[in-house]
Amino acid sequence: MKKAIEQARQKLAAAHEERIFVKDRNQYHFINWNSVFLIESMDNYARLYFDDKKVFLKSSLNQLEQRLNKDVFFRANRAQIINMQFIDKIHTAAGKNHISLKTGDIIEASERQWVKFKNRMEAGSKDG
């Protein structure tokens, strides 16, 4: 699994950076998608976490998911999308599947998404 994660990171590093312009309250941010490590659903908004900041974007998670690079971002559960470049550890305990990010955040993957995640990691380990 470690080899698969490293191969995935290398592929992601080669991917081009795309940026998004976000107005959050009275501040404006020009954000590289590669710096966004977590996206959370907040009703009709999405909260983007990057660097040490978090901003709101007027977009649903479903709308964002359609626009995001599928090689970089993964829908971990109903309310969260993660940037796979930030994965630190993967662990399971008591029937729960957790993805730890380098930021210290721990995301619980839904059962359905966990199957997709494992398949994606296994496919990644066969590519290289």
C-alpha positions as CSV (number, residue, x, y, z in Angstrom):
1,M,0.0,0.0,0.0
2,K,2.9,2.4,0.8
3,K,4.3,1.9,-2.7
4,A,0.9,2.6,-4.3
5,I,0.6,5.9,-2.3
6,E,4.1,7.0,-3.3
7,Q,3.4,6.2,-7.0
8,A,0.1,8.1,-6.8
9,R,2.0,11.1,-5.3
10,Q,4.5,11.1,-8.1
11,K,1.8,11.1,-10.7
12,L,0.0,13.9,-8.9
13,A,3.2,16.0,-8.7
14,A,3.4,15.8,-12.5
15,A,-0.1,17.1,-12.9
16,H,-0.5,20.8,-13.8
17,E,-1.7,23.2,-11.3
18,E,-5.0,24.9,-11.8
19,R,-6.1,28.0,-9.9
20,I,-9.4,29.3,-8.6
21,F,-10.3,32.8,-7.6
22,V,-12.4,33.0,-4.4
23,K,-14.0,36.0,-2.7
24,D,-14.6,35.2,1.0
25,R,-16.2,38.0,3.0
26,N,-13.9,41.0,2.3
27,Q,-10.9,39.0,1.2
28,Y,-9.9,37.7,-2.2
29,H,-7.9,34.5,-2.7
30,F,-6.2,33.1,-5.8
31,I,-5.8,29.5,-4.8
32,N,-3.9,26.7,-6.5
33,W,-6.0,23.6,-6.4
34,N,-2.9,21.6,-5.5
35,S,-2.7,23.5,-2.2
36,V,-6.3,22.6,-1.2
37,F,-6.1,19.6,1.0
38,L,-9.8,19.2,2.1
39,I,-13.1,20.4,0.8
40,E,-16.2,20.1,3.0
41,S,-19.9,20.5,2.2
42,M,-21.6,23.3,4.1
43,D,-25.2,23.3,2.8
44,N,-25.0,25.1,-0.6
45,Y,-21.4,26.1,-0.1
46,A,-18.1,24.3,0.0
47,R,-15.4,25.1,2.5
48,L,-11.9,24.9,1.0
49,Y,-9.0,24.2,3.3
50,F,-5.6,25.4,2.1
51,D,-2.4,26.4,3.8
52,D,-3.6,27.6,7.2
53,K,-6.8,29.1,5.8
54,K,-10.4,28.1,5.1
55,V,-12.7,29.9,2.7
56,F,-16.3,29.4,1.5
57,L,-17.1,28.9,-2.2
58,K,-20.7,29.2,-3.4
59,S,-20.8,25.7,-4.9
60,S,-22.1,22.3,-3.8
61,L,-19.7,19.5,-3.3
62,N,-21.4,17.6,-6.2
63,Q,-20.8,20.6,-8.6
64,L,-17.2,20.9,-7.5
65,E,-16.5,17.2,-7.8
66,Q,-17.4,17.4,-11.5
67,R,-14.8,20.1,-12.1
68,L,-12.0,18.7,-10.0
69,N,-9.1,16.7,-11.4
70,K,-10.0,13.1,-10.6
71,D,-6.3,12.1,-10.5
72,V,-5.8,14.5,-7.5
73,F,-9.1,14.7,-5.6
74,F,-11.1,11.8,-4.1
75,R,-14.6,11.9,-2.6
76,A,-14.0,10.2,0.8
77,N,-17.6,10.4,2.0
78,R,-20.9,12.3,1.5
79,A,-19.5,15.6,3.0
80,Q,-15.7,15.6,2.2
81,I,-13.3,15.5,-0.8
82,I,-9.6,15.1,-0.1
83,N,-6.5,16.0,-2.1
84,M,-4.7,12.7,-2.4
85,Q,-1.3,14.5,-2.4
86,F,-1.8,15.2,1.3
87,I,-2.4,11.5,2.3
88,D,-0.1,10.5,5.1
89,K,-1.5,7.2,6.5
90,I,-4.3,4.9,5.9
91,H,-5.7,2.8,8.7
92,T,-8.7,0.7,9.6
93,A,-10.0,0.0,13.1
94,A,-13.3,-1.3,14.5
95,G,-14.8,-1.5,11.1
96,K,-14.0,2.2,10.3
97,N,-11.7,3.3,7.5
98,H,-9.6,6.4,8.1
99,I,-7.3,8.5,5.9
100,S,-4.9,10.7,7.8
101,L,-3.7,13.8,6.0
102,K,-0.3,15.4,6.5
103,T,-2.1,18.3,8.0
104,G,-3.2,16.2,10.9
105,D,-6.8,15.9,9.8
106,I,-8.4,12.4,9.9
107,I,-11.1,11.7,7.4
108,E,-13.4,8.7,7.7
109,A,-14.1,7.1,4.4
110,S,-17.6,5.7,3.8
111,E,-17.8,2.0,3.1
112,R,-18.8,2.6,-0.5
113,Q,-16.0,5.1,-1.1
114,W,-13.5,2.9,0.7
115,V,-14.0,0.2,-1.9
116,K,-13.3,2.8,-4.7
117,F,-10.3,4.1,-2.8
118,K,-8.8,0.6,-2.4
119,N,-9.4,-0.2,-6.1
120,R,-7.8,3.1,-7.0
121,M,-4.7,2.4,-4.9
122,E,-4.3,-1.1,-6.2
123,A,-4.6,0.1,-9.8
124,G,-2.0,2.8,-9.0
125,S,0.4,0.1,-7.7
126,K,0.1,-1.9,-10.9
127,D,0.8,1.1,-13.2
128,G,4.3,1.7,-12.2
